[in-house]
């Protein structure tokens, strides 16, 4: 694997092309100024909407502003993520955030105004102005929020507080991506080198246990050093969320998070309960891991090493891309042609470089195309990450192509379905085309570990969020000790008695960025369960499921997420999809145990 010391060293075809958003910064500044002017104009509608025509004009101009703002914000965010140390990019993003507050303040009058109308009055406006047909469903949906929208003055105050309320998340982001320096580990030539996230992902899977231990200790070192600061940011984020939920008259922070998607809290609770009732196979796998590694004590740094020794494929980016195209061919020619476009048109930023944002993501920019960030390491995990993020990317592209702006953005609730269907198709392809028995065992082991991380770990995180928010709602203080105790108890419950605890284990909560996006992680698990069903049907050659799945990818938010999934044959209001996913995991463990 090549190590790049600077972004300029990376081949241009492995970097994304941001000129598709703005050809140069002056164009960005022009749109920024236009948005400021448009926001001022939108503010003049306050108290001046009396009929269907004026309502339509406001909504039309508001959507135009939203289109431009999304481009402005996306460009700034993508520039920062190329190198989080770059002050010019940080300045652009700060400006975009300030602009967001201005726009929010200028339009904060609208929702209270809309909900002050009688429903019949609104329906009258819609019938008298044909242009409102486009906005009608969205307008009527807004009435669901009536119990949770405040007075005009209160809404304006909240909009002005928006940037301040996001400080805990921003602070953690800066600590996690920019300020944190990991400890040193032993390099290939015996010298001490500073650990990076990319190195950690490799070292924690190294067959040399001492290397794993060293990397594990070095990785957690800054989190333990900053434990009080991180606990403070997480506590503030949770309390902000709880306070906003109370101000807006939701029964709980959880129900506030579920409200927009019309997901009953029973779906969330059922996910946790059903999973905890079926932890036997996970505990069995942990025991197999200990036995296979021939360890007296199984530690946290032993949980990621492959159980099949001597098998560690090096997969170049080119090879990974070709494998993806073949693995996803069951989804049809249109799907594969879109994937080819992603690479040829430079939608993807491939390599890890100093200062670049860690991890991976897809960002759909309406009216442009998706952008995908990777930190590719030429290994099996990176192949899965590529396939995963391209699932999001194709979902974004198809929804943008087939939906108007108002319904093009799909709900986060269904986002993980497309990515995970791709992962299941990939592992199926790899297993079907691999003749070497050791490699087959390695792939099966890898799939089980992926399953564990995407399903069980996310359910555990979801329960951590639920418990900590409930503590805040009950007035209990949140600090390092509380977070440690809660996380440790859950970790022991989910992973069983085989794991011997190091001090670092209970600090697992301190490194999770998703905790600053409340009640998000459970969607990985529900998405995974849905994807298992869909991928299984597609691989069986079920053309109706394939057709309904492709329609699902083109649907954006044209319906509520649970309803969109029901059209593909997945009903998450019942325990069945979760139970099926858990049974599939149990079968995988059984198959691996036999091997």
NUGUPA-336290 format. One record per residue (C-alpha): residue in one letter; x, y, z. Coordinates in steps of 0.25 Angstrom, whole numbers, plus 2048, in hexadecimal, padded with zeros to 3 digits. Layout:
<lomars>
AXYZ/...
</lomars>
This chain:
<lomars>
X800800800/X80580E7FC/X806818807/X803826802/X80A83280A/X80283D803/X7F583E7FB/X7FD8437EF/X8048357EE/X7F782E7EC/X7F482B7DD/X7E98357D8/X7E082A7D4/X7DF8257E2/X7DA8337E7/X7CC8387E6/X7C98447DC/X7C384F7E4/X7C38587D8/X7B68517D5/X7B08597E0/X7B78667DE/X7C28687D4/X7C98727DD/X7C78797EA/X7C28867E4/X7B587E7DF/X7B38797ED/X7B48877F3/X7AA88C7E8/X7A08827ED/X7A38857FB/X79F8937F8/X79388F7F1/X78E8877FC/X790893806/X78789B7FD/X77D8907FB/X77C88E80A/X77989D80C/X76E89C801/X768890808/X768898815/X75E8A280E/X75489780D/X75289881C/X74489C81E/X74189E80F/X73C89080B/X72D892809/X72A8897FD/X72E87D7F5/X7378857EC/X73F88C7F7/X74187E7FD/X7468787F0/X74F8837EE/X7558827FC/X7578737FA/X75C8737EC/X76787D7F1/X76A8767FD/X76D8697F5/X7768717EC/X77E8767F8/X77E8687FD/X7848637F0/X78F86D7F0/X79286C7FF/X79485D7FE/X79F85F7F4/X7A586A7FC/X7A6862808/X7AA855801/X7B585B7FA/X7BB861807/X7B985480F/X7C084C804/X7CC856804/X7CD855813/X7CD846812/X7D8845808/X7E184B813/X7DB84F820/X7E8857824/X7E6861818/X7E186E81E/X7DC874811/X7D286880F/X7CE86981E/X7CB87881B/X7C2874810/X7BA86A819/X7B9874824/X7B387E81A/X7A9873815/X7A5870824/X7A387F826/X79B880819/X79287481E/X78F87C82B/X78B888822/X782880819/X77C879825/X77988682C/X77388C81F/X76988081D/X76687D82C/X75988482B/X75487B821/X75086E829/X749875834/X74187D829/X73E870821/X73986982E/X731876832/X728873826/X71C86B826/X71D85F81E/X711863815/X718870812/X72586980E/X71D860805/X71686C7FF/X7248727FB/X7288657F5/X71C8647EC/X71D8737E7/X72C8727E3/X7308677DA/X73E8687DD/X73C8647EC/X7388567E7/X7478537E7/X7488577F6/X73A8527FA/X73F845801/X74A84C808/X74185780D/X73784D813/X742844819/X746851821/X739851828/X73E84482F/X74884D836/X73E85783C/X73F85284A/X74E854849/X750862843/X75186E84C/X74D87C84B/X754885840/X75D88C84A/X76187F851/X764878843/X76D884840/X77588384D/X77787484A/X77C87783C/X786881841/X78B87784C/X78D86C841/X79C86F83F/X79E86F84E/X796862850/X79F85B846/X7AC85F84E/X7AD851855/X7AD84A848/X7B6853841/X7C085384D/X7C084484D/X7C284483E/X7CE84D83F/X7D484584A/X7D2838843/X7D683C835/X7E1846838/X7E6848846/X7E783984A/X7F5833849/X7F682484B/X80281E852/X80E81884C/X80F809846/X81A801841/X81D803832/X8217F9828/X8307FC82B/X82F7FC83A/X82E80B83B/X822812842/X81881983A/X80B82083D/X7FF81883B/X7F481C831/X7E681782F/X7EA810823/X7F5809829/X7ED805835/X7E27FF82C/X7EE7F6827/X7F57F3834/X7E97F083C/X7E87E4833/X7F67E0833/X7F97D1837/X8047D6840/X7FD7D884D/X8077E2853/X8057EB847/X7F67EB849/X7F87EE858/X8027F9855/X7F87FF84A/X7EC7FE853/X7F380585F/X7F8810855/X7EB81284F/X7E381485C/X7EE81C862/X7E982A85E/X7DB826861/X7DF82386F/X7E7830870/X7DB83886C/X7D0830873/X7CB83B87B/X7CA84586F/X7C383A866/X7B9837872/X7B6846873/X7B3847864/X7AB83A863/X7A383E870/X7A084C86A/X79C84685D/X79283C864/X78D84786D/X78B850861/X78384685A/X77A843867/X778852869/X77385485B/X76A84885C/X76484E868/X76285C862/X75C856856/X75284D85F/X75783F85A/X754834864/X763831864/X77083485C/X76F826855/X760829850/X76583684B/X77082F843/X76682583D/X75A82F83A/X75F83482D/X75F826827/X75282282E/X75A816834/X753811841/X75C81084D/X75880184D/X7617FF841/X76D804849/X76A7FD855/X7667F084E/X7747F1847/X77B7F1854/X7727E785B/X7727DD850/X7817DE84E/X7847DC85D/X77B7D085D/X7847CA852/X7927CC857/X7957BD859/X79C7BC84B/X7A47C984D/X7A97C385A/X7AC7B6853/X7B47BD849/X7BC7C5854/X7BF7B785A/X7C47B184C/X7CD7BD84B/X7D47BB858/X7D57AC855/X7DA7AE846/X7E57B984B/X7E97AF856/X7E87BA861/X7E77B8870/X7E17C6870/X7D97CD865/X7DC7DC865/X7D57E785D/X7E17E8854/X7DF7D9850/X7D17DC84B/X7D47E083C/X7E07D8838/X7DC7CE82D/X7DA7C0833/X7E07B9826/X7EF7BC827/X7F87BF81B/X7ED7C4813/X7ED7D3811/X7EA7D7802/X7F07E47FD/X7E57EA7F4/X7E97F67EC/X7DF8017E9/X7DE7FD7DA/X7DC7EE7DE/X7D17F27E9/X7CA7FA7DE/X7C97EF7D4/X7C57E57DF/X7BA7EF7E3/X7B57F07D5/X7B47E17D4/X7AE7DE7E1/X7A37E87DF/X79F7E37D1/X7927DD7D7/X78D7EB7D8/X78D7ED7C9/X7947F47BE/X78F8027C2/X7948017D0/X7A27FC7CB/X7A38077C1/X7A18127CC/X7AC80B7D4/X7B580D7C8/X7B281B7C7/X7B581E7D6/X7C481A7D3/X7C58207C5/X7BF82D7C9/X7C782E7D6/X7BC82E7E0/X7C58277EA/X7D182C7F3/X7D881F7F5/X7E58207FE/X7E982380C/X7F183080D/X7F6838819/X7EA84181F/X7E083A816/X7D383781E/X7D3828823/X7C981E81F/X7C081D813/X7B382480E/X7AA827802/X7A5835800/X79A8377F6/X79A8457F0/X78C8477E9/X78E84D7DB/X79D8487DA/X7A083A7DE/X7A48327EB/X7B28337F1/X7B88287F8/X7C4829802/X7CC81D805/X7DA81A80C/X7DD80E803/X7E7804809/X7E87F97FE/X7E27EE807/X7D57E7809/X7CF7F1812/X7D17FC808/X7CA7F37FD/X7BE7F2806/X7BF801809/X7BF8057FA/X7B37FC7F7/X7AC801803/X7AE810800/X7AB80E7F1/X79D8087F6/X79A8157FC/X79F81C7F0/X7978157E6/X78B8177EF/X78E8267EF/X78F8277E0/X78381F7DD/X77A8277E7/X77F8347E1/X77D82F7D3/X76F82A7D5/X7698347E0/X7678437E0/X77084A7EA/X76584A7F5/X76583B7F6/X7738377F1/X77A8367FE/X777828804/X775826813/X78182281B/X778817820/X779810813/X78781580F/X78E808814/X7867FF80C/X78C8027FF/X79A801804/X7987F480C/X7917ED800/X79E7F07F8/X7A77E9804/X79E7DD804/X79F7DB7F5/X7AE7DD7F6/X7B17D3800/X7A87C97F8/X7B07CC7EC/X7BD7CA7F3/X7B97BD7FA/X7B47B77EC/X7C07BB7E5/X7CB7B77EF/X7D17A87EE/X7DB7A97F8/X7D57A3805/X7DD7AC80F/X7D97B8807/X7CA7B4808/X7CC7B2817/X7D27C0817/X7C67C680F/X7BC7BF818/X7C37C4825/X7C47D281E/X7B57D281C/X7B27CE82A/X7BA7D982F/X7B47E3826/X7A67DE82A/X7AA7E0839/X7AF7EE837/X7A47F382E/X7987EC836/X79C7E8844/X7A57F3847/X79C7FE842/X7907F884A/X7997F9856/X79C808853/X78D80A851/X78B80585F/X79680E864/X78F81A85E/X782816863/X787814872/X78F821872/X78482986D/X77A823877/X784827882/X78583587D/X77683687C/X77583188B/X77F83C88F/X78A833891/X79883988F/X7A1833884/X7B0832885/X7BB829883/X7B781F88E/X7A981E889/X7AD81C87A/X7B781287E/X7AE80A887/X7A380A87D/X7AC806871/X7B37FB879/X7A67F587E/X7A17F486F/X7AE7EF86A/X7AE7E4874/X79F7E0871/X7A17E0862/X7AF7DA861/X7AD7CF86C/X7B77CB877/X7C37C686E/X7C97D486C/X7D27D9877/X7D27E8879/X7DD7F2877/X7DB80087D/X7D980586F/X7CC7FD86C/X7C3805874/X7C781286D/X7C280D860/X7B7817860/X7C182285F/X7C5820851/X7B781E84A/X7B482A841/X7A682583F/X7A282884D/X7A1837849/X79783383F/X78C82E849/X785821846/X78C81F839/X79381283B/X78780983C/X78480B82E/X79180382A/X78B7F7831/X77C7F982B/X7837FB81E/X78B7EF81F/X77F7E6822/X7787EC816/X7847EA80D/X7857DB811/X7777D980D/X7787E07FF/X7867DB7FB/X7827CD7FE/X7767CE7F5/X77E7D57EA/X7887CA7EA/X77D7C07E9/X7797C67DC/X76C7CD7E1/X76A7D77D6/X75E7DD7DE/X7677E07E9/X7727E67E0/X7687EF7D9/X7627F47E6/X7707F67EC/X7747FF7E0/X7688077E1/X76B8087F0/X77880E7EC/X7718187E3/X76781C7ED/X76F8267F6/X76582A801/X7588297F8/X752821803/X75581E812/X761815814/X75980981A/X74F80A80F/X75A80A804/X7607FE80A/X7537F780B/X7527F87FC/X75F7F07FB/X7597E5804/X7607EA811/X7577ED81D/X75F7F3829/X7527F5831/X7537E6834/X75F7DE83B/X7607D582E/X76B7DD827/X7747DE833/X7727CF837/X7757CB828/X7827D3829/X7867CD837/X7837BF831/X78C7C2825/X7977C682F/X7957B9837/X7967B182A/X7A37B7826/X7A97B4834/X7A47A6833/X7AA7A5825/X7B77AB82A/X7B87A2836/X7B779682D/X7C279B824/
</lomars>
